[in-house]
Amino acid sequence: MPSHDSTLEEIKDRIDIVDLISDYVQLKKAGQNWKGLCPFHAEKTPSFTVSPAKQIFHCFGCGSGGDIFTFLVRSENLSFPEALKILAKRAGVTLKTSQKEAAETGEKEPLFNMNKDAAWFFQQNLSKNSQAAGYLKGRGISDEVQKQFVLGYALNSWNALLNFLARKGYKPDMVKKAGLAVQGSKGVYDTFRDRIMFPIYDLKGDVIAFGGRAIDNTEPKYLNSPETPVFNKRRVLYGLNLAKDSVKDAGQVLLMEGYLDVITAHTFGFTNAVAPLGTACTQEHGKLIKRFAEEAIIVFDSDEAGNKAAKNAAGILLESGLHVKVLSIPGKDDPDSFLRKKGKEAFQALLARPLSIIEFFMLQKGDKRIIAREAIETISRTPDKILQGTYMKMLSEKLNVEERYVREEYQRIKKQHRAGHNSSVLP
Ligand SMILES: [Zn+2]
């Protein structure tokens, strides 16, 4: 927003960064610049530099740097809007309401920064823990893919992350706000302990949350960040930040169930794979996919729970206007185990002949009449009338009944929906 930017510039013009930082750090003149002990990391010789010419600060020790806003956000642990209000007051600049609103978007910045630091910390820990590193190696996840997904390890400790983040200047309250720490009766402690860590990225490349997988039999097997100001799991697909170009190129997304499915798929070259995060597929997921592709292929586990989730996802994705197909994985495998056991070519062969929605439904075990109604209920959700017609024709062929019966059933289900009933479970 230009008016917002010009206000920021005005505030920057009116506040000298050396003045501001001198309130916090003892600065000494060193040539063109000023130097002092860094407030963001522990040091004995000054590597923290302030440039009055450029109106920025930079620390050669820890790499922190920025302008007056960055400095205040970091040193007072503020959100961007809070820092903006304080500095506007100090500069004697009045903020308009719209500018205050625009500033709200900056509230997320400190959380992104802290999550990024946490991801770095987890990544460093991975090589130090042979069990964690061995686990990933044992699953055939190469160093390259580990780096690509920024995989890490949360130490088996109650406060390793809290201590690390404290040294970087983040207060426990903020760590809690990001879901990385929990308030217990005896104090604040790390949420993730002794787990393989999967940072979750948004499409801009910011770390918005984490998933943690237990290495042993600890329950829960998977632990995700809670909802935070930057994380809404209904709107995020794991791996889409890396997959989006492939999804666009292929015109197709592979929707899987878990992180490891996605990572293994990418390892084997199926770089258009993504997964929802510990949640069923949502309409927001459907809309998100629709931005990049027209077709979604559901690749879920072949067990009963997987089939149920696939049926549910199919309806939601159809509703988003996507073309939906289902990959049926033979036996009891999930995409991850299938790929590792059978390899790339076998998976490619499956991908070459995915099931249509109708074929998928008619393969389900149970009363064919109930399944047929479920199928009709599902295909009624696509806004594409031609596609709907094609599906109804296919279904009548599969059921070996005249198409008009399928259409009548479709009308009946629609009427019931309008009346607020759900017919899909009725015989
Ligand atoms: Zn520093």
Boltz pocket constraint, residues with backbone or C-beta under 6 A from the ligand:
constraints:
  - pocket:
      binder: B
      contacts: [[A, 38], [A, 39], [A, 40], [A, 41], [A, 48], [A, 59], [A, 60], [A, 61], [A, 62], [A, 63], [A, 64]]
      max_distance: 6.0
